[in-house]
Structure formats: structure tokens, C-alpha cells
Amino acid sequence: METRLRALIVDDSDMSRRIAGRVVGKVFSYDEAENGSVAVRKYIEAIDSGTPYDIVFMDIIMPEMDGKEAVLRIREHEKSLEREKTPIIMISASETLEGIDGLVTGLLRKAISKPALDEILRKLFPANLLDV
């Protein structure tokens, strides 16, 4: 059985999650979260269950808990467990990474395109894991 990389797509817009899922789903199996607090919960649950995410795609502006706060909480949890940092790619139409630029791996502009995603993934993962 082939083991696929796992991703978490976080966005408050159902439409944005579906669009991201169509692109991301070509390489990853993925779960979705509609805001930062759900994302943090799912991230921690995935680690606890022994099936951590290989990458997180996080919207910046969301209700309840925004992407910046979610990133801070994920990084705090990783530090408490002495885990390596999971790549987190922020997704935004216009935001900058101010305040979290050292905590995230990169930025993708909405709507996510396959070429832009491929460029980031080639830097993060061995080519044999991306051949799907």
C-alpha cells in the first residue's frame, strides 16, 4: 500500500478549501479545518494518533482564531514536544508574513496554482515522494 504525504488545509471559506484541495489532493491526502482553533486541535490530534501532517496550508485571515495565532500555537506545541517544525505554508490574497515570517515556510497567493505549489514542494520534499 502506497503511503501518501498528509496535509492540513485551513481556510474559513468552503470554496477556497475546495480549490486548494483540488490542487493539493494531487500530491497529498488531506484534512480540512475552517479556522485556526480547529486547525490547532486537528494538528495536535494527528500527532497524538501517530499520523502527523507533513505540511499545513494556512489561511491568514479567519474568524475565531486567525492563521498567525494558529501558527504560534502549533509552534509552541512542537517546541513542547521537541519536534521538528512541520512546514507551514501561509495562503493569502494580499497579506504579508509580518510577525510570523520566521515561523512559517512560505507564502502562496490565492488562488493556489499547481505550478506555484510544485515550486514550494520541490524545495521541501524528496522528488520520489512527489511523483504521484
TORKOLVO-196875 format. One record per residue: residue number from 1; residue in one letter; x negated, y negated, z negated of N, C-alpha, C, O, CB in turn. Coordinates in Angstrom, 3 decimals. Atoms other than C-alpha are relative to their C-alpha. Glycine has a CB too. Example, Ala and Ser with C-alpha at 12.3 -4.5 7.8 and 13.67 -1.06 7.14 Angstrom:
[1 "a" [-0.890 1.190 0.000] [-12.300 4.500 -7.800] [-0.900 -1.200 0.000] [-1.936 -1.181 -0.665] [0.992 -0.027 -1.246]],
[2 "s" [0.820 1.190 0.060] [-13.670 1.060 -7.140] [0.770 -1.090 -0.730] [0.261 -2.198 -0.899] [-0.414 -0.462 1.415]],
***
This chain:
[1 "m" [-0.841 1.190 0.000] [0.000 0.000 0.000] [-0.881 -1.246 0.000] [-1.811 -1.354 -0.799] [0.954 -0.002 -1.221]],
[2 "e" [0.763 1.232 -0.131] [-1.355 -3.394 1.007] [0.358 -0.957 -1.135] [1.533 -1.174 -1.434] [0.260 -0.660 1.370]],
[3 "t" [-0.221 0.988 1.051] [-1.801 -5.905 -1.802] [-0.111 -1.379 0.622] [-1.146 -1.738 1.184] [-1.019 0.171 -1.174]],
[4 "r" [0.012 1.359 -0.546] [-0.860 -9.405 -0.736] [-0.354 -0.980 -1.098] [-0.106 -0.742 -2.280] [1.365 -0.363 0.630]],
[5 "l" [0.249 1.089 0.929] [-2.043 -12.570 -2.345] [1.336 -0.548 -0.482] [2.333 -0.504 0.239] [-0.854 -1.115 0.660]],
[6 "r" [-1.235 0.517 0.589] [0.541 -14.159 -4.657] [-0.079 -1.507 -0.141] [-1.108 -2.054 -0.537] [0.270 0.650 -1.367]],
[7 "a" [-0.071 1.453 0.098] [1.641 -17.792 -4.565] [1.244 -0.412 -0.760] [2.228 0.325 -0.827] [-0.013 -0.642 1.393]],
[8 "l" [-1.149 0.632 0.630] [3.971 -20.026 -6.525] [0.227 -1.325 0.717] [-0.666 -2.169 0.786] [-0.221 -0.206 -1.549]],
[9 "i" [-0.375 1.234 -0.690] [5.785 -22.757 -4.584] [0.910 -0.791 -0.930] [1.953 -0.295 -1.357] [0.709 0.295 1.376]],
[10 "v" [-0.734 0.823 0.952] [7.034 -25.599 -6.779] [0.453 -1.286 0.685] [-0.371 -2.090 1.121] [-0.869 -0.316 -1.244]],
[11 "d" [-0.556 1.210 -0.609] [9.357 -28.283 -5.395] [1.452 -0.106 -0.445] [2.145 0.907 -0.537] [-0.117 0.028 1.575]],
[12 "d" [-1.385 0.173 0.434] [12.659 -29.769 -6.549] [0.986 0.076 1.159] [2.192 0.176 0.931] [0.155 -1.325 -0.714]],
[13 "s" [-0.870 -0.067 -1.171] [14.038 -29.670 -3.001] [0.071 1.429 0.540] [-0.948 2.020 0.896] [-0.497 -0.960 1.094]],
[14 "d" [-0.182 -1.334 -0.582] [15.520 -26.358 -1.822] [-0.550 0.049 1.416] [-1.217 1.010 1.798] [1.486 0.394 -0.003]],
[15 "m" [0.450 0.048 -1.391] [14.801 -27.396 1.762] [-1.527 0.022 0.077] [-2.093 0.744 0.899] [0.550 -1.258 0.699]],
[16 "s" [1.470 0.025 -0.007] [11.140 -28.175 1.007] [-0.576 1.356 -0.393] [-1.573 1.797 0.178] [-0.524 -1.085 -0.954]],
[17 "r" [0.466 -1.340 0.388] [10.727 -24.814 -0.753] [0.173 0.989 1.148] [-0.699 1.827 1.378] [0.762 0.499 -1.245]],
[18 "r" [-0.231 -0.900 -1.142] [12.242 -23.014 2.257] [-1.029 -0.247 1.101] [-1.578 0.700 1.664] [1.429 -0.189 0.560]],
[19 "i" [0.989 0.332 -1.040] [9.964 -24.854 4.703] [-1.385 0.500 -0.423] [-2.087 1.142 0.359] [-0.034 -1.541 0.264]],
[20 "a" [1.296 -0.471 0.492] [6.903 -24.180 2.556] [-0.058 1.518 0.006] [-1.084 2.100 0.359] [-0.267 -0.533 -1.412]],
[21 "g" [-0.047 -1.459 0.030] [7.978 -20.560 2.146] [-0.202 0.626 1.360] [-0.844 1.670 1.475] [1.304 0.456 -0.563]],
[22 "r" [0.188 -0.537 -1.357] [8.135 -20.030 5.909] [-1.470 -0.011 0.392] [-1.943 0.915 1.051] [0.819 -0.809 1.020]],
[23 "v" [1.421 0.101 -0.340] [4.522 -21.174 6.246] [-0.838 0.871 -0.939] [-1.651 1.678 -0.486] [-0.472 -1.473 -0.070]],
[24 "v" [0.775 -0.716 1.004] [3.112 -19.753 3.003] [0.266 1.505 0.069] [-0.642 2.310 -0.140] [0.327 -0.531 -1.397]],
[25 "g" [-0.385 -1.409 -0.033] [5.007 -16.464 3.398] [-0.692 0.812 1.072] [-0.633 2.041 1.038] [1.457 0.107 0.191]],
[26 "k" [0.764 -0.730 -1.021] [2.902 -15.564 6.433] [-1.273 0.594 -0.578] [-1.831 1.538 -0.019] [-0.344 -0.920 1.168]],
[27 "v" [1.242 -0.458 0.619] [-0.071 -15.059 4.124] [0.239 0.577 -1.405] [-0.439 1.519 -1.815] [-1.002 -1.154 -0.074]],
[28 "f" [-0.209 -0.341 1.404] [1.332 -14.704 0.591] [1.383 0.575 -0.248] [2.336 0.254 0.462] [-0.208 -1.219 -0.868]],
[29 "s" [-1.304 -0.219 0.600] [4.124 -13.051 -1.278] [0.146 -1.192 -0.949] [-0.854 -1.669 -1.485] [0.124 1.439 -0.751]],
[30 "y" [-0.112 1.210 0.805] [5.591 -15.936 -3.247] [1.271 -0.032 -0.836] [2.279 0.601 -0.522] [-0.050 -1.212 0.888]],
[31 "d" [-1.135 0.330 0.850] [7.899 -17.060 -6.003] [0.216 -1.499 0.115] [-0.655 -2.235 0.578] [-0.237 0.441 -1.495]],
[32 "e" [-0.342 1.419 -0.061] [9.626 -20.414 -6.254] [0.363 -0.522 -1.382] [0.825 0.224 -2.247] [1.159 -0.236 0.979]],
[33 "a" [-0.426 0.697 1.215] [10.195 -22.929 -9.040] [0.507 -1.371 0.419] [-0.061 -2.007 1.306] [-1.173 -0.118 -1.050]],
[34 "e" [-0.640 1.254 -0.406] [12.418 -26.007 -8.860] [-0.496 -1.228 -0.761] [-0.094 -2.348 -0.447] [1.478 0.119 -0.178]],
[35 "n" [0.610 1.138 0.694] [10.454 -28.181 -11.300] [-1.227 0.481 -0.765] [-1.510 1.678 -0.828] [1.020 -0.682 -0.964]],
[36 "g" [1.237 -0.324 0.684] [7.276 -28.322 -13.323] [0.159 0.893 -1.210] [-0.687 1.754 -1.452] [-0.661 -1.234 -0.407]],
[37 "s" [-0.158 -0.832 1.197] [8.663 -26.781 -16.502] [0.265 1.457 0.378] [-0.243 2.365 -0.280] [1.146 -0.535 -0.877]],
[38 "v" [-0.232 -1.373 -0.475] [9.943 -23.720 -14.607] [-1.310 0.575 0.542] [-1.609 1.751 0.334] [1.116 0.033 1.103]],
[39 "a" [1.279 -0.449 -0.551] [6.581 -23.522 -12.823] [-0.961 0.441 -1.097] [-1.593 1.492 -0.986] [-0.636 -1.110 0.828]],
[40 "v" [0.895 -0.354 1.100] [4.615 -23.519 -16.072] [0.445 1.310 -0.632] [-0.380 2.179 -0.913] [-0.040 -1.122 -1.057]],
[41 "r" [-0.528 -1.250 0.585] [6.887 -20.816 -17.514] [-0.328 1.188 0.901] [-0.827 2.204 0.418] [1.539 -0.096 -0.215]],
[42 "k" [0.263 -1.108 -0.927] [6.567 -18.633 -14.385] [-1.497 0.301 0.088] [-1.894 1.463 0.175] [0.555 -0.329 1.401]],
[43 "y" [1.447 -0.171 -0.060] [2.803 -19.195 -14.260] [-0.484 0.821 -1.204] [-1.247 1.774 -1.049] [-0.709 -1.379 0.040]],
[44 "i" [0.398 -0.705 1.231] [2.370 -18.050 -17.882] [0.538 1.428 0.010] [-0.181 2.358 -0.356] [0.511 -0.756 -1.258]],
[45 "e" [-0.581 -1.342 -0.075] [4.739 -15.092 -17.384] [-0.774 0.893 0.967] [-0.967 2.078 0.697] [1.466 -0.080 0.426]],
[46 "a" [0.758 -0.781 -0.981] [2.766 -13.975 -14.320] [-1.330 0.474 -0.595] [-1.733 1.619 -0.391] [-0.253 -0.836 1.274]],
[47 "i" [1.251 -0.398 0.656] [-0.485 -13.980 -16.298] [0.288 1.082 -1.032] [-0.400 2.101 -1.075] [-0.694 -1.222 -0.670]],
[48 "d" [-0.340 -0.958 1.053] [1.163 -12.161 -19.220] [0.372 1.369 0.550] [0.121 2.388 -0.094] [1.140 -0.534 -0.833]],
[49 "s" [-0.425 -1.276 -0.584] [2.559 -9.487 -16.892] [-1.128 0.699 0.767] [-0.951 1.813 1.260] [1.184 -0.227 0.930]],
[50 "g" [1.128 -0.604 -0.704] [-0.851 -8.840 -15.325] [0.017 -0.211 1.506] [-0.772 0.392 2.234] [-0.032 1.455 -0.282]],
[51 "t" [-0.080 0.299 -1.435] [0.148 -10.209 -11.920] [-0.072 -1.515 0.213] [0.894 -2.132 0.663] [1.315 0.579 0.617]],
[52 "p" [0.122 1.462 -0.105] [-1.198 -13.779 -11.929] [0.071 -0.472 1.452] [-0.189 0.283 2.389] [-1.315 -0.468 -0.632]],
[53 "y" [-0.026 0.605 -1.331] [-0.747 -16.109 -8.998] [-1.432 -0.271 0.467] [-2.307 -0.608 -0.331] [0.835 -1.314 -0.006]],
[54 "d" [1.293 0.297 -0.597] [-3.688 -16.523 -6.634] [-0.113 -1.471 0.371] [-1.215 -1.999 0.516] [-0.226 0.867 1.226]],
[55 "i" [-0.032 1.403 -0.383] [-2.619 -20.058 -5.725] [1.362 -0.583 -0.367] [2.367 0.127 -0.392] [-0.288 -0.171 1.520]],
[56 "v" [-1.243 0.704 0.308] [0.004 -22.652 -6.684] [0.102 -1.194 0.951] [-0.855 -1.948 1.128] [0.048 -0.462 -1.512]],
[57 "f" [-0.304 1.166 -0.836] [1.587 -25.167 -4.292] [0.989 -0.841 -0.790] [2.114 -0.405 -1.032] [0.584 0.414 1.425]],
[58 "m" [-0.755 0.800 0.965] [2.927 -28.004 -6.453] [0.378 -1.365 0.561] [-0.484 -2.150 0.954] [-0.807 -0.177 -1.276]],
[59 "d" [-0.475 1.336 -0.337] [5.091 -30.977 -5.521] [-0.428 -0.941 -1.129] [-0.615 -0.501 -2.263] [1.565 -0.023 0.207]],
[60 "i" [0.426 0.943 1.029] [4.085 -34.129 -7.381] [1.204 -0.621 -0.705] [1.259 -0.633 -1.934] [-0.877 -1.098 0.612]],
[61 "i" [-1.129 0.713 0.602] [7.374 -35.973 -7.931] [1.191 0.944 -0.132] [1.767 1.381 0.864] [0.383 -1.246 0.846]],
[62 "m" [-1.136 -0.884 0.288] [10.066 -33.835 -9.613] [0.648 -0.446 -1.301] [-0.001 -1.056 -2.151] [-0.449 1.495 -0.089]],
[63 "p" [-0.663 0.301 1.274] [12.667 -34.272 -12.339] [-0.419 0.998 -1.079] [-1.043 2.018 -0.785] [1.532 0.017 0.172]],
[64 "e" [0.237 -0.826 1.181] [12.351 -32.745 -15.816] [-1.477 0.037 -0.382] [-1.834 -0.401 -1.476] [0.505 1.412 0.240]],
[65 "m" [1.445 0.075 0.202] [8.562 -32.269 -15.524] [-0.632 -0.134 1.382] [-0.423 0.711 2.252] [-0.555 1.268 -0.776]],
[66 "d" [0.599 0.202 -1.321] [6.559 -33.668 -12.626] [-1.211 0.906 0.188] [-1.651 1.588 -0.738] [-0.405 -1.473 0.191]],
[67 "g" [1.109 -0.875 -0.336] [3.716 -31.897 -10.886] [-1.268 -0.305 -0.765] [-2.024 0.605 -1.104] [-0.275 -0.080 1.447]],
[68 "k" [1.212 0.373 0.731] [0.995 -33.840 -12.658] [0.016 0.586 -1.414] [-0.986 1.136 -1.871] [-0.139 -1.535 -0.062]],
[69 "e" [-0.119 -0.566 1.351] [2.258 -32.805 -16.110] [-0.101 1.520 0.043] [-0.727 2.121 -0.830] [1.332 -0.424 -0.652]],
[70 "a" [0.064 -1.457 -0.129] [2.698 -29.203 -14.941] [-1.444 0.459 0.199] [-1.870 1.452 -0.390] [0.878 0.478 1.175]],
[71 "v" [1.411 -0.346 -0.213] [-0.903 -29.118 -13.702] [-0.769 -0.094 -1.304] [-1.557 0.796 -1.627] [-0.638 -0.921 1.059]],
[72 "l" [0.688 0.153 1.288] [-2.140 -30.430 -17.045] [0.304 1.167 -0.931] [-0.596 1.683 -1.595] [0.404 -1.319 -0.669]],
[73 "r" [-0.386 -1.113 0.887] [-0.192 -27.734 -18.915] [-0.577 1.333 0.479] [-1.003 2.157 -0.331] [1.530 0.101 -0.089]],
[74 "i" [0.596 -1.229 -0.543] [-1.376 -24.964 -16.575] [-1.485 0.038 -0.326] [-1.997 1.075 -0.748] [0.219 0.094 1.534]],
[75 "r" [1.441 0.039 0.290] [-4.993 -26.067 -17.005] [-0.272 0.198 -1.490] [-1.247 0.856 -1.852] [-0.605 -1.336 0.469]],
[76 "e" [0.151 -0.218 1.450] [-4.574 -26.207 -20.814] [0.153 1.480 -0.327] [-0.607 2.027 -1.126] [1.040 -0.834 -0.797]],
[77 "h" [-0.230 -1.422 0.256] [-3.196 -22.653 -20.772] [-1.190 0.834 0.481] [-1.640 1.737 -0.225] [1.297 0.471 0.693]],
[78 "e" [1.172 -0.724 -0.512] [-6.061 -21.390 -18.598] [-1.187 -0.167 -0.948] [-1.899 0.794 -1.240] [-0.373 -0.499 1.419]],
[79 "k" [1.121 0.267 0.907] [-8.573 -23.039 -20.924] [0.162 0.791 -1.301] [-0.808 1.341 -1.823] [-0.103 -1.515 -0.304]],
[80 "s" [-0.233 -0.733 1.249] [-6.952 -21.460 -23.991] [-0.278 1.492 0.160] [-0.644 2.165 -0.804] [1.436 -0.208 -0.475]],
[81 "l" [0.264 -1.416 -0.276] [-7.322 -18.038 -22.340] [-1.403 0.234 0.550] [-1.803 1.372 0.796] [1.024 0.537 0.982]],
[82 "e" [1.322 -0.050 -0.611] [-10.797 -18.854 -20.988] [0.054 0.674 1.370] [-0.815 1.473 1.718] [-0.981 0.740 -0.913]],
[83 "r" [-0.183 -0.508 -1.367] [-9.518 -18.010 -17.476] [-0.610 -0.974 1.001] [-0.712 -2.174 0.747] [1.507 0.223 0.313]],
[84 "e" [0.412 0.871 -1.094] [-10.941 -19.309 -14.241] [1.212 -0.778 0.477] [2.347 -0.323 0.339] [-0.636 0.813 1.166]],
[85 "k" [-1.100 0.826 -0.507] [-8.874 -22.084 -12.698] [0.583 0.611 1.272] [-0.140 0.955 2.207] [-0.482 -1.443 0.271]],
[86 "t" [-0.714 -0.412 -1.202] [-6.270 -20.938 -10.217] [0.048 -1.197 0.944] [0.299 -2.316 0.498] [1.444 0.520 -0.337]],
[87 "p" [-0.123 1.130 -0.922] [-6.335 -23.057 -7.061] [1.415 -0.587 -0.038] [2.402 0.142 0.063] [-0.354 0.439 1.435]],
[88 "i" [-1.279 0.706 -0.040] [-3.558 -25.651 -7.204] [-0.085 -1.032 1.112] [-0.940 -1.918 1.094] [0.339 -0.674 -1.383]],
[89 "i" [-0.078 0.923 -1.116] [-2.666 -27.479 -4.009] [1.230 -0.873 -0.213] [2.356 -0.377 -0.241] [0.062 0.757 1.370]],
[90 "m" [-1.114 0.925 0.167] [-0.543 -30.566 -4.536] [0.627 -0.256 1.369] [-0.068 -0.347 2.381] [-0.469 -1.337 -0.664]],
[91 "i" [-0.746 0.261 -1.227] [2.149 -31.196 -1.931] [0.751 -1.303 -0.190] [1.491 -1.471 -1.159] [0.980 1.177 0.347]],
[92 "s" [-0.637 1.299 0.150] [3.340 -34.728 -1.330] [0.152 -0.682 1.344] [-0.611 -0.432 2.278] [-0.798 -0.880 -0.951]],
[93 "a" [-0.174 0.817 -1.200] [4.656 -37.085 1.294] [-0.948 -1.193 -0.020] [-1.398 -1.649 1.031] [1.455 -0.479 0.121]],
[94 "s" [0.814 1.213 0.021] [2.589 -40.001 0.052] [-0.864 -0.164 -1.246] [-1.757 -1.011 -1.255] [0.883 -1.180 0.128]],
[95 "e" [0.719 0.191 1.262] [1.238 -39.589 -3.486] [-1.496 0.238 0.129] [-1.953 0.940 1.031] [0.562 0.917 -1.052]],
[96 "t" [1.421 -0.284 0.113] [-2.420 -39.652 -4.369] [-0.170 0.963 -1.170] [0.796 1.314 -1.848] [-0.845 -1.318 -0.201]],
[97 "l" [0.286 -0.929 1.095] [-4.088 -37.350 -6.852] [-0.519 -0.728 -1.235] [-1.166 -0.122 -2.090] [-1.015 1.047 0.448]],
[98 "e" [0.479 0.812 1.108] [-4.808 -40.172 -9.288] [0.407 0.627 -1.336] [1.573 0.955 -1.556] [0.546 -1.436 0.110]],
[99 "g" [-0.258 -0.545 1.322] [-5.115 -38.844 -12.816] [-0.177 1.501 -0.088] [-0.350 2.032 -1.186] [1.372 -0.352 -0.422]],
[100 "i" [0.170 -1.457 0.026] [-5.426 -35.186 -11.808] [-0.977 0.471 1.071] [-1.110 1.674 1.298] [1.349 0.695 0.189]],
[101 "d" [0.853 -0.376 -1.130] [-7.937 -35.263 -8.951] [-1.057 1.033 -0.361] [-1.411 1.844 0.494] [-0.672 -1.219 0.555]],
[102 "g" [0.972 -1.006 0.409] [-10.479 -33.213 -10.923] [0.628 1.320 -0.414] [-0.083 2.301 -0.631] [-0.819 -0.527 -1.124]],
[103 "l" [-0.693 -1.196 0.475] [-7.846 -30.661 -11.922] [0.649 0.814 1.104] [1.073 1.947 0.874] [1.038 -0.386 -0.990]],
[104 "v" [-0.646 -0.710 -1.101] [-6.470 -29.704 -8.521] [-1.010 0.269 1.116] [-2.080 -0.337 1.181] [1.202 -0.809 0.541]],
[105 "t" [0.893 -0.453 -1.055] [-7.995 -28.064 -5.492] [0.134 -0.825 1.267] [-0.829 -0.960 2.023] [0.263 1.444 0.308]],
[106 "g" [-0.187 0.762 -1.215] [-6.489 -30.205 -2.768] [1.394 -0.565 0.121] [2.226 -0.429 -0.776] [-0.300 0.847 1.183]],
[107 "l" [-1.270 0.659 -0.269] [-3.590 -32.069 -1.245] [0.457 0.361 1.404] [-0.313 0.258 2.360] [-0.122 -1.538 -0.163]],
[108 "l" [-0.641 -0.224 -1.301] [-1.239 -31.062 1.583] [1.114 -1.012 0.137] [1.855 -1.265 -0.812] [0.547 1.466 0.142]],
[109 "r" [-1.091 0.940 -0.269] [1.081 -33.585 3.158] [1.249 0.764 0.417] [1.172 1.764 1.130] [-0.405 -1.016 1.098]],
[110 "k" [-1.272 -0.581 -0.452] [4.764 -32.731 3.567] [0.258 -0.456 1.415] [-0.141 -1.566 1.769] [1.180 -0.404 -0.933]],
[111 "a" [-0.307 -1.409 0.148] [5.960 -31.003 5.639] [-1.259 0.806 0.309] [-2.054 0.443 1.176] [1.178 0.418 0.926]],
[112 "i" [1.196 -0.813 -0.138] [3.347 -28.291 5.360] [-0.070 0.584 1.408] [0.905 1.140 1.912] [-0.022 1.122 -1.057]],
[113 "s" [0.212 -0.609 -1.309] [1.909 -27.232 8.694] [-0.929 1.198 -0.156] [-1.779 1.219 -1.046] [-0.586 -1.029 1.010]],
[114 "k" [0.849 -1.192 0.035] [0.290 -23.873 9.346] [-1.472 -0.360 0.194] [-2.306 0.166 -0.545] [0.442 0.999 1.076]],
[115 "p" [1.424 0.350 -0.140] [-2.980 -25.452 10.632] [-0.587 -0.656 -1.258] [-1.718 -0.352 -1.638] [-0.182 -0.935 1.184]],
[116 "a" [0.500 0.656 1.216] [-3.321 -27.647 7.520] [-0.158 1.022 -1.129] [-1.142 0.990 -1.869] [0.958 -1.141 -0.439]],
[117 "l" [0.084 -1.051 1.015] [-2.593 -24.672 5.251] [-1.195 0.904 0.289] [-1.965 1.217 -0.620] [1.310 0.830 -0.045]],
[118 "d" [1.105 -0.884 -0.365] [-5.055 -22.465 7.146] [-1.347 -0.620 -0.351] [-2.245 0.071 -0.832] [0.051 0.325 1.490]],
[119 "e" [1.261 0.683 0.288] [-7.804 -25.057 6.743] [-0.349 0.096 -1.484] [-1.495 0.380 -1.835] [0.078 -1.472 0.431]],
[120 "i" [0.230 -0.093 1.446] [-7.408 -25.104 2.946] [-0.268 1.438 -0.414] [-1.175 1.690 -1.207] [1.204 -0.554 -0.775]],
[121 "l" [0.152 -1.398 0.404] [-7.055 -21.323 2.648] [-1.351 0.577 0.411] [-1.931 1.376 -0.325] [1.114 0.837 0.598]],
[122 "r" [1.312 -0.496 -0.444] [-10.224 -20.643 4.667] [-1.103 -0.410 -0.975] [-2.108 0.290 -1.101] [-0.324 -0.526 1.411]],
[123 "k" [0.995 0.458 0.971] [-12.146 -22.625 2.042] [0.112 0.753 -1.333] [-0.854 0.820 -2.093] [0.157 -1.504 -0.237]],
[124 "l" [-0.260 -0.597 1.311] [-10.592 -20.709 -0.880] [-0.085 1.519 -0.062] [-0.446 2.078 -1.098] [1.333 -0.408 -0.452]],
[125 "f" [-0.134 -1.446 0.024] [-10.215 -17.073 0.133] [-0.832 0.660 1.091] [-1.006 0.089 2.168] [1.454 0.391 0.149]],
[126 "p" [0.728 -0.738 -1.043] [-12.296 -14.461 1.996] [0.910 0.268 1.206] [2.105 0.521 1.052] [-0.550 1.339 -0.564]],
[127 "a" [-0.769 -0.159 -1.243] [-11.194 -14.095 5.627] [0.804 1.294 0.037] [1.921 1.310 0.554] [-0.932 -0.044 1.192]],
[128 "n" [-0.734 -1.273 -0.055] [-10.213 -10.437 5.175] [1.286 -0.022 -0.804] [2.190 0.764 -0.520] [-0.874 1.121 -0.496]],
[129 "l" [-1.242 0.094 0.767] [-7.569 -11.418 2.615] [1.058 -0.824 0.742] [2.248 -0.731 0.441] [-0.275 -0.617 -1.376]],
[130 "l" [-0.919 0.878 -0.705] [-6.031 -13.919 5.024] [0.490 0.590 1.326] [1.394 0.036 1.953] [-0.663 -1.326 0.249]],
[131 "d" [-0.425 -0.628 -1.245] [-5.702 -11.593 8.019] [1.273 0.783 -0.229] [1.243 1.922 -0.697] [-1.099 0.913 0.560]],
[132 "v" [-1.294 -0.644 0.213] [-2.023 -10.781 7.908] [0.690 0.176 1.334] [1.802 0.702 1.389] [0.884 -0.821 -0.967]],
***
